Amino acid sequence: MKRPTTTGGDVIERGPGSEPASVKTPNLKTPNLKTPNLKTPNLKTPSRKMPSLTDFRRIVVKVGSSLIIGALRVNEDWLAALADDIAWLHGDKRDVLIVSSGAIALGRAVLKLPKGPLKLEDSQAAAAVGQIALARTWSEALSRHGITAGQVLVTLQDTEERRRYLNARSTIERLLEWRAVPVINENDTVATNEIRYGDNDRLAARVATMAGADLLVLLSDIDGLYDAPPGAKADAKHIPVVERITGEIEGMAGAAGSELSRGGMQTKIEAGKIATQAGTHMVIASGRISHPLKAIAEGARSTWFLTGANPVAARKKWIAGSLEPKGTLTIDAGAVAALKSGRSLLPAGVIRVDGNFARGDAVIIRGPDGAEVGRGLVAYDAADAEKIKGRSSADILSILGFAGRTEMVHRDHLAVGRG
């Protein structure tokens, strides 16, 4: 399987083709695991092939508080089984990222806080205590398989503000390059809306899009989406695949099902919208079983949310049509030819810099005749871009005083027009 390449934290290359490469599935023996009958009466038969876990090469797994914590302590046996699954994927040369809840719940246990809702400041203080225990728990579980865990604390705002987004993405990319498993937690010690509204599902979706993941796995208290809350309707029908999130699908979502879990099906549907629009498939599956990832691989009941794009293609479409350009880079004829052949834009090919843009902003790229060649996300502020234009990438350190990116605009962040 072709390994992804990275360039200073940029989103990885996929290689040829728009869909994730198929990989031979190892023999996964999960005791007593039976594939359920996924036929759902009165629902349309999916027109597309059901994906398999082993179709994907970069996978984000979101784990909720109610799965990690049981009776106010860590579910050590369950976590050990999940770590086995992660080690299997990791050993098969896949990138695995974990988005983990549980800091507040662990903090409650350590501090022996009473049951019931907590005030905001109590939640934040409990998270401060629980984050230490949660990081140690994941580190120990993964280290038994020789895997290094790296903790990354983020909030929803870190995925929305451009500079914070770029810094978080670069950190995650470097951890994956080193074959570590990033364990990404909400920074509940400073978060406000996230604690009140339970945004871990949406945060996981944003992390998946930020990391260029092609699959988001939401391990849940329930084994997927039903046409009505199963707890309220005994004959609720399970939906195995959602090809497009419609108003009808959104109307099927219920509320949170446990005290420890802050999310519900509503936030999972929102996560699905974020993920699929960015070219990331999503699956909701039960975490209430041992080896939940291997169970998904062997066809256990779940709900797949499909996307027709892939993260790179979706990102390029977003760059081309959804972002307001903050400046312009004019390039020479040689650079135009390089971009049209699928290469990145190097500083040596830039002959003029216009605008007051910041690193990560969208810029228009024009040829020497003024015609628009494409649009992309620039790796340098306007002032630094002006200093290194027309120069070799090897000169960046001596000119700027720091070793910046080799590319002015990386090809993963570049949408080149046809023609």
C-alpha positions as CSV (number, residue, x, y, z in Angstrom):
1,M,0.0,0.0,0.0
2,K,1.4,3.3,-1.0
3,R,2.3,5.4,2.1
4,P,1.2,9.0,2.2
5,T,3.9,11.7,2.0
6,T,3.9,14.9,3.9
7,T,5.5,18.3,3.4
8,G,6.0,20.3,6.5
9,G,2.5,19.4,7.9
10,D,0.6,19.8,4.7
11,V,-2.3,17.5,3.9
12,I,-1.0,14.3,2.4
13,E,-1.1,13.2,-1.2
14,R,-3.5,10.4,-2.1
15,G,-1.8,9.2,-5.2
16,P,-3.8,8.5,-8.4
17,G,-7.6,8.0,-8.2
18,S,-10.3,9.7,-6.3
19,E,-11.4,6.9,-4.0
20,P,-9.5,5.3,-1.2
21,A,-7.3,2.4,-2.3
22,S,-8.7,-1.1,-1.5
23,V,-6.5,-3.1,0.8
24,K,-6.5,-6.8,1.4
25,T,-8.4,-7.5,4.6
26,P,-6.6,-9.6,7.2
27,N,-8.2,-12.5,8.7
28,L,-10.1,-11.0,11.7
29,K,-11.5,-13.6,14.1
30,T,-13.9,-12.0,16.5
31,P,-15.5,-14.6,18.7
32,N,-19.3,-15.0,18.4
33,L,-19.6,-12.1,16.0
34,K,-22.4,-12.5,13.5
35,T,-23.3,-10.2,10.7
36,P,-26.9,-9.0,11.3
37,N,-29.5,-8.9,8.6
38,L,-29.2,-5.3,7.4
39,K,-32.4,-5.4,5.3
40,T,-34.6,-2.6,6.4
41,P,-38.3,-2.8,5.5
42,N,-39.8,0.2,3.6
43,L,-36.5,1.8,3.0
44,K,-34.8,2.2,-0.3
45,T,-32.1,-0.3,-1.1
46,P,-28.7,1.6,-1.2
47,S,-27.6,2.2,-4.8
48,R,-23.9,2.3,-3.9
49,K,-21.7,-0.4,-2.6
50,M,-21.4,-0.6,1.2
51,P,-17.9,0.5,2.3
52,S,-15.6,-1.6,4.4
53,L,-13.4,-0.4,7.2
54,T,-10.3,-1.7,5.3
55,D,-11.1,0.6,2.3
56,F,-9.7,3.5,4.2
57,R,-6.2,4.7,5.0
58,R,-6.6,7.5,7.5
59,I,-9.3,6.9,10.1
60,V,-10.5,9.1,13.0
61,V,-12.2,7.2,15.8
62,K,-14.4,9.2,18.3
63,V,-14.9,7.6,21.7
64,G,-17.5,9.0,24.1
65,S,-17.4,9.3,27.8
66,S,-20.0,6.7,28.5
67,L,-17.8,4.1,26.7
68,I,-14.5,4.9,28.5
69,I,-16.0,5.4,31.9
70,G,-18.2,2.9,33.7
71,A,-19.2,3.1,37.4
72,L,-17.0,6.2,37.6
73,R,-13.8,4.3,36.6
74,V,-12.1,3.4,33.4
75,N,-13.5,0.4,31.5
76,E,-10.0,-1.1,31.3
77,D,-11.0,-4.4,29.6
78,W,-13.0,-2.6,26.9
79,L,-10.3,0.0,26.3
80,A,-7.7,-2.8,26.0
81,A,-9.8,-4.4,23.4
82,L,-10.1,-1.1,21.5
83,A,-6.4,-0.6,21.7
84,D,-6.0,-4.1,20.1
85,D,-8.1,-2.9,17.2
86,I,-6.2,0.3,16.9
87,A,-2.9,-1.6,16.9
88,W,-4.3,-3.9,14.1
89,L,-5.1,-0.9,11.9
90,H,-1.8,0.9,12.8
91,G,0.2,-2.3,12.0
92,D,-1.5,-2.5,8.6
93,K,0.1,0.9,7.8
94,R,-3.1,3.0,8.3
95,D,-3.1,6.3,10.1
96,V,-5.3,6.3,13.2
97,L,-6.4,9.3,15.2
98,I,-8.5,9.2,18.4
99,V,-10.9,11.9,19.5
100,S,-11.6,11.1,23.1
101,S,-14.1,12.3,25.6
102,G,-13.9,11.4,29.3
103,A,-11.9,14.1,31.0
104,I,-14.8,15.6,32.9
105,A,-16.2,12.1,33.9
106,L,-12.7,11.0,35.1
107,G,-12.3,14.2,37.0
108,R,-15.7,13.7,38.7
109,A,-14.5,10.2,39.8
110,V,-11.1,11.4,41.1
111,L,-12.7,14.3,43.0
112,K,-15.7,12.2,44.1
113,L,-18.2,14.8,42.9
114,P,-21.9,14.1,43.3
115,K,-24.1,12.9,40.4
116,G,-26.1,15.4,38.4
117,P,-25.4,18.4,36.2
118,L,-22.3,20.4,37.0
119,K,-21.9,24.2,36.9
120,L,-19.6,25.4,34.1
121,E,-16.7,26.2,36.4
122,D,-17.1,22.8,38.1
123,S,-17.0,21.1,34.7
124,Q,-13.8,23.0,33.8
125,A,-12.1,22.2,37.1
126,A,-13.1,18.5,36.8
127,A,-11.7,18.5,33.3
128,A,-8.4,19.9,34.6
129,V,-8.0,16.9,36.9
130,G,-9.4,14.4,34.4
131,Q,-7.2,15.4,31.5
132,I,-4.2,14.0,33.3
133,A,-5.8,10.7,34.0
134,L,-7.2,10.4,30.5
135,A,-3.9,11.1,28.8
136,R,-2.2,8.5,31.0
137,T,-5.0,5.9,30.3
138,W,-4.5,6.2,26.5
139,S,-0.8,6.3,26.7
140,E,-0.7,3.1,28.8
141,A,-3.2,1.3,26.6
142,L,-1.4,2.0,23.4
143,S,2.1,1.5,24.8
144,R,1.3,-2.1,25.4
145,H,1.4,-2.4,21.6
146,G,4.6,-0.4,21.2
147,I,2.6,2.6,19.9
148,T,3.3,6.2,21.1
149,A,0.3,8.4,21.9
150,G,0.5,12.2,21.5
151,Q,-2.0,14.4,23.2
152,V,-3.5,17.3,21.4
153,L,-6.0,19.6,23.2
154,V,-8.3,21.6,21.0
155,T,-11.6,23.4,21.1
156,L,-14.1,24.0,18.3
157,Q,-12.5,27.4,17.8
158,D,-9.2,25.8,17.0
159,T,-10.7,24.3,13.9
160,E,-12.3,27.5,12.8
161,E,-9.7,30.2,13.3
162,R,-7.2,30.0,10.4
163,R,-3.9,30.3,12.3
164,R,-4.9,28.0,15.1
165,Y,-6.3,25.5,12.6
166,L,-3.0,25.5,10.7
167,N,-0.9,25.0,13.8
168,A,-3.1,22.1,15.0
169,R,-3.1,20.5,11.6
170,S,0.7,20.7,11.4
171,T,1.1,19.1,14.8
172,I,-1.3,16.2,13.9
173,E,0.5,15.7,10.6
174,R,3.9,15.5,12.2
175,L,2.7,13.0,14.8
176,L,1.3,10.8,12.0
177,E,4.5,11.1,10.1
178,W,6.3,9.8,13.2
179,R,3.8,6.9,13.4
180,A,2.3,8.1,16.7
181,V,-1.4,8.0,17.3
182,P,-2.7,11.5,18.1
183,V,-5.2,11.4,21.0
184,I,-7.3,14.6,20.5
185,N,-9.4,15.9,23.4
186,E,-11.6,18.9,23.8
187,N,-9.8,21.4,26.0
188,D,-12.7,21.4,28.5
189,T,-10.7,23.4,31.0
190,V,-11.3,26.5,28.9
191,A,-14.2,25.5,26.6
192,T,-17.7,27.0,27.2
193,N,-20.2,26.2,24.5
194,E,-18.5,22.8,23.9
195,I,-19.3,21.8,27.5
196,R,-22.8,23.1,27.4
197,Y,-23.9,21.7,24.1
198,G,-21.7,18.5,23.6
199,D,-19.8,19.3,20.5
200,N,-17.4,16.3,20.6
201,D,-19.1,14.7,17.6
202,R,-18.8,17.8,15.6
203,L,-15.3,18.4,16.9
204,A,-14.4,14.9,15.7
205,A,-15.8,15.7,12.2
206,R,-13.8,18.9,12.0
207,V,-10.7,17.0,13.1
208,A,-11.3,14.5,10.4
209,T,-11.6,17.2,7.7
210,M,-8.6,19.0,9.2
211,A,-6.4,15.8,9.0
212,G,-7.6,14.8,5.6
213,A,-9.1,11.6,6.9
214,D,-11.2,9.5,4.6
215,L,-13.3,7.9,7.4
216,L,-14.8,9.1,10.7
217,V,-15.9,6.4,13.1
218,L,-18.3,7.4,15.8
219,L,-18.5,4.8,18.5
220,S,-21.7,5.2,20.3
221,D,-24.2,3.9,22.8
222,I,-26.3,2.8,19.9
223,D,-25.5,0.8,16.7
224,G,-26.5,3.4,14.2
225,L,-29.4,5.5,13.1
226,Y,-33.0,4.4,13.4
227,D,-36.1,6.0,11.9
228,A,-37.3,6.7,15.5
229,P,-35.6,6.6,18.9
230,P,-35.5,2.8,19.7
231,G,-36.1,3.6,23.4
232,A,-39.3,5.3,22.6
233,K,-40.5,3.0,19.7
234,A,-40.2,-0.7,19.9
235,D,-40.5,-1.3,16.2
236,A,-38.0,1.4,15.2
237,K,-36.2,0.5,12.0
238,H,-32.4,0.5,11.6
239,I,-31.0,2.4,8.7
240,P,-27.8,0.8,7.4
241,V,-26.7,3.5,4.9
242,V,-27.4,7.2,4.3
243,E,-26.4,8.3,0.9
244,R,-27.4,11.9,1.5
245,I,-28.5,13.7,4.7
246,T,-31.9,15.1,4.1
247,G,-34.4,16.9,6.3
248,E,-36.1,13.5,6.8
249,I,-32.8,12.0,8.1
250,E,-32.3,15.0,10.4
251,G,-35.8,14.5,11.8
252,M,-34.9,11.0,12.9
253,A,-32.3,12.2,15.5
254,G,-33.1,11.8,19.2
255,A,-31.6,13.2,22.4
256,A,-28.6,12.1,24.5
257,G,-29.1,8.7,26.1
258,S,-26.9,8.7,29.2
259,E,-25.7,11.0,32.0
260,L,-22.0,10.7,31.0
261,S,-22.6,11.3,27.3
262,R,-23.1,14.9,26.2
263,G,-23.9,14.2,22.6
264,G,-26.9,12.6,21.0
265,M,-27.9,11.5,17.5
266,Q,-28.5,15.1,16.6
267,T,-24.9,16.0,17.0
268,K,-23.9,12.9,15.1
269,I,-26.1,13.9,12.2
270,E,-24.4,17.4,12.3
271,A,-21.0,15.6,12.3
272,G,-22.1,13.6,9.3
273,K,-23.0,16.8,7.4
274,I,-19.5,18.3,8.2
275,A,-17.7,15.1,7.3
276,T,-19.5,14.2,4.1
277,Q,-19.4,17.7,2.7
278,A,-15.6,17.6,3.1
279,G,-15.3,14.2,1.4
280,T,-15.0,12.0,4.5
281,H,-17.2,9.0,4.9
282,M,-18.7,8.4,8.4
283,V,-20.0,5.4,10.3
284,I,-21.9,5.2,13.5
285,A,-21.5,1.9,15.3
286,S,-22.0,0.5,18.8
287,G,-19.1,0.8,21.2
288,R,-20.9,-1.4,23.7
289,I,-19.1,-4.5,22.5
290,S,-15.6,-5.8,22.7
291,H,-13.3,-5.0,19.7
292,P,-15.7,-2.5,18.1
293,L,-13.5,-1.7,15.2
294,K,-13.0,-5.3,14.2
295,A,-16.7,-5.7,14.5
296,I,-17.3,-3.0,12.0
297,A,-14.7,-4.6,9.7
298,E,-16.7,-7.9,9.9
299,G,-20.0,-6.3,9.1
300,A,-21.6,-5.6,12.5
301,R,-24.7,-3.5,12.4
302,S,-23.9,0.2,11.9
303,T,-25.0,3.2,9.8
304,W,-22.7,4.4,7.0
305,F,-22.9,8.0,5.8
306,L,-21.5,8.2,2.3
307,T,-19.9,10.9,0.3
308,G,-19.3,11.1,-3.4
309,A,-16.0,13.0,-3.1
310,N,-12.7,12.4,-1.3
311,P,-11.0,14.9,1.1
312,V,-8.5,16.3,-1.4
313,A,-11.1,16.8,-4.2
314,A,-13.6,18.3,-1.7
315,R,-10.9,20.6,-0.4
316,K,-9.9,21.8,-3.8
317,K,-13.6,22.6,-4.7
318,W,-13.9,24.5,-1.4
319,I,-10.7,26.5,-2.2
320,A,-11.9,27.2,-5.8
321,G,-15.4,28.4,-5.0
322,S,-16.0,29.1,-1.3
323,L,-13.1,31.3,-0.1
324,E,-12.6,35.0,-0.6
325,P,-9.2,35.7,-2.0
326,K,-7.0,38.0,0.0
327,G,-4.3,38.6,-2.6
328,T,-2.7,37.7,-5.9
329,L,0.5,35.8,-6.9
330,T,1.7,36.4,-10.4
331,I,3.9,33.6,-11.7
332,D,6.1,33.0,-14.7
333,A,5.4,30.7,-17.7
334,G,7.5,27.9,-16.3
335,A,5.5,27.9,-13.1
336,V,2.2,27.9,-15.0
337,A,3.3,24.8,-16.8
338,A,4.4,23.2,-13.5
339,L,1.0,23.9,-11.9
340,K,-0.9,22.5,-14.8
341,S,1.1,19.3,-14.6
342,G,0.1,18.9,-11.0
343,R,3.1,20.4,-9.1
344,S,3.2,22.8,-6.3
345,L,4.0,26.5,-6.6
346,L,7.6,27.3,-5.5
347,P,8.8,30.7,-4.6
348,A,11.2,30.7,-7.6
349,G,8.2,30.9,-9.9
350,V,6.6,33.9,-8.3
351,I,7.3,37.2,-10.0
352,R,4.9,39.5,-8.2
353,V,3.0,39.6,-4.9
354,D,-0.1,41.8,-4.4
355,G,-2.5,42.1,-1.4
356,N,-2.3,42.0,2.4
357,F,-2.8,38.3,3.1
358,A,-1.8,36.1,6.0
359,R,-0.5,32.5,6.0
360,G,-3.3,30.1,5.1
361,D,-5.4,32.7,3.3
362,A,-6.7,32.1,-0.2
363,V,-5.0,33.8,-3.1
364,I,-5.5,34.1,-6.8
365,I,-2.7,32.8,-9.0
366,R,-2.2,34.5,-12.3
367,G,0.1,33.8,-15.2
368,P,2.4,36.5,-16.8
369,D,-0.4,37.5,-19.1
370,G,-2.7,38.2,-16.2
371,A,-5.0,35.2,-16.8
372,E,-6.1,33.3,-13.7
373,V,-4.4,30.0,-13.4
374,G,-6.0,28.9,-10.2
375,R,-6.5,29.6,-6.5
376,G,-4.8,28.2,-3.4
377,L,-3.9,28.6,0.2
378,V,-0.6,30.4,0.6
379,A,2.0,29.2,3.0
380,Y,3.5,32.6,3.8
381,D,2.3,36.1,4.9
382,A,2.4,38.7,2.2
383,A,5.5,40.4,3.6
384,D,7.5,37.1,3.7
385,A,6.2,36.1,0.3
386,E,7.5,39.4,-1.1
387,K,11.0,38.7,0.3
388,I,11.3,35.2,-1.1
389,K,9.6,35.6,-4.5
390,G,11.8,34.5,-7.3
391,R,14.3,32.8,-5.0
392,S,15.2,29.2,-4.5
393,S,13.5,27.4,-1.7
394,A,17.0,26.6,-0.3
395,D,17.4,30.3,0.4
396,I,14.3,30.7,2.6
397,L,16.2,30.1,5.9
398,S,18.9,32.7,5.1
399,I,16.3,35.3,3.9
400,L,13.6,34.9,6.6
401,G,15.7,33.6,9.5
402,F,13.5,30.5,9.8
403,A,13.0,27.3,7.8
404,G,9.6,27.8,6.2
405,R,7.7,25.6,3.7
406,T,9.4,24.6,0.5
407,E,6.3,25.6,-1.5
408,M,4.6,28.9,-1.6
409,V,1.4,27.0,-2.3
410,H,1.3,23.2,-1.9
411,R,-0.5,21.3,-4.6
412,D,-2.9,19.8,-2.0
413,H,-4.1,23.3,-1.3
414,L,-4.2,24.4,-4.9
415,A,-7.2,24.3,-7.3
416,V,-6.0,24.8,-10.9
417,G,-8.5,25.9,-13.5
418,R,-9.0,23.9,-16.7
419,G,-7.6,25.2,-19.9
